Amino acid sequence: MSWRPALAAIAIAAMGPGWVEGQSRSRGEWTTDFSRHTVPLEEIVSGGPPKDGIPAIDHPTFVAVKDADRWLRAREPVVVVTDGDAAKAYPIQILIWHEIVNDVVGTRPVSVTYCPLCNTALAFDRRLDGVVLDFGTTGRLRHSDLVMYDRQSESWWQQASGEGIVGVHAGRRLEFVSAPVVSWAAYKGAYPEGQVLSRKTGFDRPYGKNPYAGYDDPSGSPIASFFRRRIDQRLPAMERVVAISLDGEDVAVPFARFQERPVVDVEIGDRPVTLFWSPGTASALDDGEISKGRDVGATGVFDRRLDGRTLEFDPAGPGAFTDRQTGSRWDILGRAVDGTLRGAQLTPVPHGNHFWFAWAAFKPTTRLIGSPAGSR
């Protein structure tokens, strides 16, 4: 597979100067309190690059939709974060090379993150005990997942769970912020006045290229040197799942389940939730050119309660959904775009589109909804 030599390229050439010197460093480069940890330290392994070898974007700049349209193709995946009237898109073609963007959306300080080895695109509120944290990459992985650190205390954090695992913040959790991954076409259609993370990052990277070409082969497996746990056999390792933790319950719905019906209404904890799936979003981890990746679709997860009533949803054609109560039409971002409820917005539920092996490693007691025979 072409992604194996690409991993070496990432660890060496693609992540900028200084990596050789960084390889010889030890814990002396850290002020982290390693005596405080919630996981066995031996589970945390080197991913290749040193501390900050994969450089986070700390001073992001943004462009208008019309400007980004010059270099983003319709099916390309972008991470969407909103706060009030503010909307920002973070293209995976940039995140795949940086993994973390420290930013402010509206009035909320956030870190938008992406771990390509687990396909975890997640955003967090950066505030903890009244302090705004800034995150960087440790160069380490646990169960193949990005281990971040905050520059204020140098505590280490698990990206997949938002949990502090080493240092003074071990045992603390960051607040997840809704960050769905949708196509560029869907974002610009919903937020024509929104902002888009610029390619002018201060770093020289081949944005638009996928250094992990072929990594998400549905019949493949995670990299053995990074993932040392038994794979949960309920699904193929590389199956994408809609991954949700809500009200103390962990739930996963395989993407293949949506081939039968692109909307699922469920109860998670005590909350009525709907899951939407829409075609038209490319995989960032398939083709060497992200824009040419196979169509894996996009998902949205929302609380079904609106104005005192609980809605039930049906599919209404590609990328569209209707509620049975009013017949209003909804899009993948949970917006009512036509009908009685036009202009309404469902409350988003933070979720991810993880690979099954990664989600099951961190959430082994997860409730699996749907058990398809095949994988998409």
C-alpha positions as CSV (number, residue, x, y, z in Angstrom):
1,M,0.0,0.0,0.0
2,S,1.3,3.4,-0.9
3,W,0.6,4.9,2.6
4,R,3.5,2.9,4.2
5,P,6.3,4.9,2.6
6,A,4.2,8.0,2.9
7,L,4.3,7.6,6.7
8,A,8.0,7.7,6.6
9,A,7.9,10.8,4.5
10,I,5.6,12.5,7.0
11,A,7.9,11.6,9.8
12,I,11.0,12.9,8.0
13,A,10.6,15.4,5.2
14,A,7.0,16.7,5.4
15,M,7.0,17.9,8.9
16,G,9.7,20.5,8.6
17,P,13.2,21.0,9.8
18,G,14.6,19.8,13.1
19,W,13.1,16.4,13.3
20,V,16.5,14.6,13.4
21,E,17.6,16.6,16.5
22,G,14.1,16.0,18.0
23,Q,14.5,12.3,17.7
24,S,17.4,12.3,20.2
25,R,15.4,14.2,22.8
26,S,14.0,12.5,25.9
27,R,11.6,13.5,28.6
28,G,14.0,16.4,29.3
29,E,12.2,18.4,26.7
30,W,9.0,18.2,28.7
31,T,7.9,20.0,32.0
32,T,5.1,17.4,32.2
33,D,4.5,15.7,35.6
34,F,4.8,12.1,34.4
35,S,4.1,10.8,37.9
36,R,0.4,11.7,37.3
37,H,-1.2,9.6,34.6
38,T,-4.5,7.8,34.1
39,V,-3.3,5.3,31.5
40,P,-0.2,3.0,31.4
41,L,2.6,5.1,30.0
42,E,3.8,2.1,27.9
43,E,0.6,2.4,25.9
44,I,1.9,5.8,24.5
45,V,4.3,5.2,21.6
46,S,6.3,7.4,19.3
47,G,4.6,8.2,16.0
48,G,7.8,9.3,14.4
49,P,7.9,13.1,14.6
50,P,9.1,14.8,17.8
51,K,7.2,17.3,19.9
52,D,5.6,19.8,17.6
53,G,7.1,18.0,14.6
54,I,3.6,18.1,13.1
55,P,3.1,21.9,13.6
56,A,-0.3,23.1,14.9
57,I,-1.7,26.2,13.3
58,D,-1.7,28.9,16.1
59,H,-2.5,32.0,14.1
60,P,-5.0,30.9,11.5
61,T,-6.1,33.2,8.7
62,F,-9.3,32.9,6.8
63,V,-10.7,33.7,3.4
64,A,-14.1,34.1,2.0
65,V,-16.0,31.3,0.3
66,K,-15.5,32.8,-3.2
67,D,-11.8,32.8,-2.7
68,A,-11.6,29.2,-1.3
69,D,-13.7,28.1,-4.2
70,R,-10.6,28.5,-6.4
71,W,-8.8,25.6,-4.7
72,L,-11.5,23.5,-3.0
73,R,-13.5,21.0,-5.1
74,A,-17.2,20.3,-4.5
75,R,-16.7,16.9,-2.8
76,E,-13.8,17.8,-0.6
77,P,-14.3,17.3,3.1
78,V,-14.3,20.2,5.5
79,V,-14.8,20.4,9.3
80,V,-17.6,22.9,10.2
81,V,-17.7,24.8,13.5
82,T,-20.3,27.4,14.2
83,D,-21.1,29.7,17.1
84,G,-24.1,31.9,16.8
85,D,-23.9,33.6,13.4
86,A,-20.2,32.7,13.0
87,A,-19.4,29.8,10.7
88,K,-15.9,28.5,9.8
89,A,-14.8,25.6,7.6
90,Y,-11.5,23.8,8.2
91,P,-10.5,21.8,5.0
92,I,-9.2,18.4,5.8
93,Q,-6.6,19.0,3.0
94,I,-4.9,21.5,5.5
95,L,-5.7,19.6,8.7
96,I,-4.2,16.4,7.5
97,W,-0.8,18.2,7.6
98,H,-1.2,20.0,10.9
99,E,-3.7,18.0,12.9
100,I,-4.5,20.9,15.2
101,V,-5.8,24.5,14.7
102,N,-6.1,26.8,17.7
103,D,-8.8,29.3,16.9
104,V,-11.8,31.3,18.1
105,V,-15.2,30.9,16.5
106,G,-17.6,33.6,17.4
107,T,-16.8,34.1,21.1
108,R,-15.7,30.5,21.7
109,P,-12.0,29.5,21.8
110,V,-11.7,26.1,20.1
111,S,-9.1,23.6,18.9
112,V,-10.1,21.9,15.7
113,T,-8.3,18.6,15.4
114,Y,-7.9,15.7,13.0
115,C,-6.1,12.4,13.5
116,P,-5.8,10.7,10.0
117,L,-4.8,7.3,11.5
118,C,-8.2,7.1,13.3
119,N,-10.2,9.4,11.0
120,T,-11.1,11.4,14.1
121,A,-12.1,15.0,13.2
122,L,-13.1,16.6,16.6
123,A,-13.3,20.1,18.1
124,F,-12.9,21.1,21.7
125,D,-13.6,24.2,23.8
126,R,-10.1,25.3,24.8
127,R,-11.2,26.8,28.2
128,L,-10.4,25.0,31.4
129,D,-10.9,26.5,34.8
130,G,-11.0,30.0,33.2
131,V,-7.8,29.5,31.3
132,V,-7.6,29.3,27.5
133,L,-5.3,26.5,26.5
134,D,-3.3,26.2,23.3
135,F,-2.6,22.7,22.0
136,G,0.3,21.2,20.1
137,T,1.2,17.7,19.0
138,T,3.4,15.5,21.2
139,G,4.6,13.3,18.4
140,R,3.1,10.4,20.3
141,L,0.2,8.1,19.7
142,R,-2.0,5.9,21.9
143,H,-4.1,3.2,20.2
144,S,-3.0,4.9,16.9
145,D,-4.7,8.2,18.1
146,L,-3.1,11.6,18.3
147,V,-1.9,12.6,21.8
148,M,-2.0,16.4,22.1
149,Y,-0.5,18.6,24.8
150,D,-1.5,21.9,26.2
151,R,1.3,24.5,26.2
152,Q,0.2,26.0,29.5
153,S,0.8,22.9,31.7
154,E,2.3,20.5,29.1
155,S,-0.3,17.9,30.2
156,W,-1.0,15.3,27.5
157,W,-4.5,14.8,26.2
158,Q,-6.1,12.0,24.2
159,Q,-7.7,13.5,21.1
160,A,-10.3,10.7,20.6
161,S,-11.8,11.1,24.1
162,G,-10.8,14.7,25.0
163,E,-9.3,13.3,28.3
164,G,-6.2,14.5,30.0
165,I,-4.0,11.3,30.4
166,V,-0.7,12.6,31.7
167,G,0.3,15.6,33.8
168,V,-1.5,17.9,36.1
169,H,-4.7,17.7,34.1
170,A,-4.8,13.9,34.0
171,G,-8.4,12.9,34.5
172,R,-9.9,16.1,33.3
173,R,-12.0,16.3,30.2
174,L,-12.3,18.9,27.5
175,E,-15.8,19.9,26.3
176,F,-16.6,18.6,22.8
177,V,-17.9,21.2,20.3
178,S,-20.0,20.0,17.3
179,A,-17.7,19.7,14.3
180,P,-19.4,17.7,11.5
181,V,-17.4,16.8,8.4
182,V,-19.3,17.7,5.2
183,S,-18.5,18.4,1.6
184,W,-17.3,21.8,0.5
185,A,-20.5,22.1,-1.6
186,A,-22.7,21.6,1.4
187,Y,-20.8,24.1,3.5
188,K,-20.8,26.9,0.9
189,G,-24.4,26.3,0.2
190,A,-25.4,26.6,3.8
191,Y,-22.9,29.4,4.7
192,P,-22.2,31.5,1.7
193,E,-20.9,34.3,3.9
194,G,-18.9,31.9,6.1
195,Q,-15.1,31.8,6.5
196,V,-12.6,29.2,5.3
197,L,-9.2,28.4,6.8
198,S,-6.6,29.8,4.4
199,R,-3.8,27.8,2.8
200,K,-1.5,30.6,3.9
201,T,-0.5,28.9,7.1
202,G,3.1,30.0,7.3
203,F,4.2,26.4,6.4
204,D,5.1,24.9,3.0
205,R,2.9,21.8,2.6
206,P,1.4,20.2,-0.5
207,Y,-2.2,21.0,0.5
208,G,-4.7,18.9,-1.5
209,K,-2.4,15.9,-1.4
210,N,-3.2,12.8,0.7
211,P,0.0,11.3,2.2
212,Y,-1.9,8.3,3.3
213,A,-3.2,7.1,-0.1
214,G,-5.1,3.8,0.3
215,Y,-5.0,3.8,4.1
216,D,-8.7,3.5,4.5
217,D,-9.1,0.4,2.3
218,P,-12.2,-1.2,3.8
219,S,-10.5,-4.6,3.9
220,G,-7.3,-3.1,5.5
221,S,-6.2,-2.8,9.1
222,P,-4.5,-0.2,11.4
223,I,-0.8,0.0,11.6
224,A,0.4,-2.8,13.9
225,S,3.3,-0.8,15.4
226,F,0.8,2.0,16.5
227,F,-2.2,-0.2,17.4
228,R,-1.4,-3.0,19.8
229,R,-4.9,-4.0,21.0
230,R,-7.2,-6.7,19.9
231,I,-9.6,-5.4,17.3
232,D,-13.3,-5.6,18.2
233,Q,-14.6,-8.2,15.7
234,R,-18.2,-6.9,15.5
235,L,-17.2,-4.8,12.5
236,P,-14.3,-4.6,10.1
237,A,-11.5,-2.6,11.5
238,M,-11.6,0.2,9.0
239,E,-15.4,0.6,8.9
240,R,-16.4,4.2,9.4
241,V,-18.9,4.7,12.2
242,V,-20.9,7.6,13.5
243,A,-19.6,7.7,17.0
244,I,-21.5,9.3,19.8
245,S,-21.1,9.6,23.6
246,L,-24.2,11.1,25.2
247,D,-25.7,11.0,28.7
248,G,-23.3,8.4,29.8
249,E,-23.9,6.0,26.8
250,D,-21.6,5.3,23.9
251,V,-23.2,4.4,20.6
252,A,-21.8,3.6,17.1
253,V,-23.7,3.3,13.8
254,P,-21.7,1.9,10.8
255,F,-21.8,3.9,7.6
256,A,-22.9,0.8,5.8
257,R,-26.1,0.9,7.8
258,F,-27.0,4.1,6.0
259,Q,-27.1,2.3,2.6
260,E,-30.3,0.7,3.7
261,R,-31.8,4.0,5.0
262,P,-29.9,7.3,5.3
263,V,-31.7,8.4,8.4
264,V,-31.8,6.7,11.8
265,D,-33.9,7.9,14.8
266,V,-32.7,6.5,18.1
267,E,-32.7,7.1,21.8
268,I,-29.3,7.7,23.4
269,G,-29.4,7.9,27.1
270,D,-32.6,9.8,27.8
271,R,-32.4,11.9,24.6
272,P,-34.2,11.4,21.2
273,V,-31.6,11.8,18.5
274,T,-31.6,11.6,14.7
275,L,-28.7,10.6,12.5
276,F,-28.5,11.9,8.9
277,W,-26.3,10.5,6.1
278,S,-25.8,12.3,2.8
279,P,-23.7,11.2,-0.2
280,G,-21.3,13.5,-1.9
281,T,-18.3,13.8,0.4
282,A,-14.9,12.4,-0.6
283,S,-12.7,10.3,1.7
284,A,-9.6,12.2,2.6
285,L,-7.6,9.0,3.0
286,D,-8.3,7.2,-0.3
287,D,-6.8,8.7,-3.4
288,G,-3.5,10.6,-3.5
289,E,-5.6,13.7,-4.5
290,I,-8.1,14.3,-1.7
291,S,-10.6,15.7,-4.2
292,K,-10.6,12.4,-6.1
293,G,-11.3,10.2,-3.1
294,R,-14.2,7.8,-3.2
295,D,-17.5,9.0,-2.0
296,V,-18.0,8.0,1.7
297,G,-20.7,10.6,2.4
298,A,-21.2,12.9,5.4
299,T,-23.2,12.6,8.6
300,G,-25.1,14.9,11.0
301,V,-26.4,14.1,14.5
302,F,-29.1,16.2,16.2
303,D,-31.4,16.3,19.1
304,R,-34.9,15.6,17.6
305,R,-36.7,17.9,20.1
306,L,-37.8,21.2,18.8
307,D,-40.2,23.7,20.4
308,G,-41.7,21.2,22.7
309,R,-42.2,18.3,20.3
310,T,-40.1,15.4,19.3
311,L,-39.7,15.0,15.5
312,E,-39.4,11.8,13.5
313,F,-37.5,11.9,10.2
314,D,-37.6,10.1,6.8
315,P,-35.3,10.4,3.8
316,A,-36.4,12.7,1.0
317,G,-33.9,12.2,-1.7
318,P,-30.1,12.5,-1.7
319,G,-29.0,14.8,1.1
320,A,-32.5,15.7,2.2
321,F,-34.8,14.7,5.0
322,T,-38.4,15.5,6.0
323,D,-40.1,15.4,9.4
324,R,-43.3,13.5,9.8
325,Q,-44.9,16.1,12.0
326,T,-44.8,19.0,9.5
327,G,-43.4,17.7,6.3
328,S,-40.6,20.3,6.5
329,R,-37.4,19.6,4.5
330,W,-34.0,19.5,6.3
331,D,-30.4,19.3,5.2
332,I,-27.3,17.5,6.4
333,L,-26.5,20.4,8.8
334,G,-29.9,20.1,10.6
335,R,-31.4,23.2,9.0
336,A,-35.0,23.4,7.9
337,V,-34.7,24.7,4.3
338,D,-38.3,24.4,3.3
339,G,-41.8,24.0,4.7
340,T,-43.5,25.1,7.9
341,L,-40.4,25.0,10.0
342,R,-38.2,26.8,7.4
343,G,-35.4,28.6,9.2
344,A,-35.4,26.3,12.2
345,Q,-32.2,24.7,13.4
346,L,-31.9,21.3,15.2
347,T,-29.5,21.3,18.1
348,P,-26.3,19.5,17.0
349,V,-24.9,16.6,19.0
350,P,-21.1,16.4,18.9
351,H,-20.0,13.2,17.1
352,G,-17.2,11.8,15.0
353,N,-16.8,9.6,11.9
354,H,-14.1,7.3,13.5
355,F,-12.7,4.1,12.1
356,W,-14.3,1.3,14.1
357,F,-11.1,-0.1,15.5
358,A,-10.3,3.3,17.1
359,W,-13.7,4.0,18.5
360,A,-14.0,0.4,20.0
361,A,-10.6,0.7,21.6
362,F,-11.6,3.8,23.6
363,K,-15.3,2.8,24.0
364,P,-15.3,-1.0,24.3
365,T,-18.8,-1.2,25.8
366,T,-20.3,0.8,23.0
367,R,-23.8,-0.1,21.8
368,L,-23.6,-0.9,18.1
369,I,-26.7,-0.1,16.1
370,G,-26.9,-2.1,12.9
371,S,-24.6,-5.0,12.0
372,P,-24.1,-5.0,8.2
373,A,-22.6,-7.9,6.4
374,G,-20.3,-5.7,4.5
375,S,-18.2,-2.5,4.9
376,R,-18.3,0.6,2.8
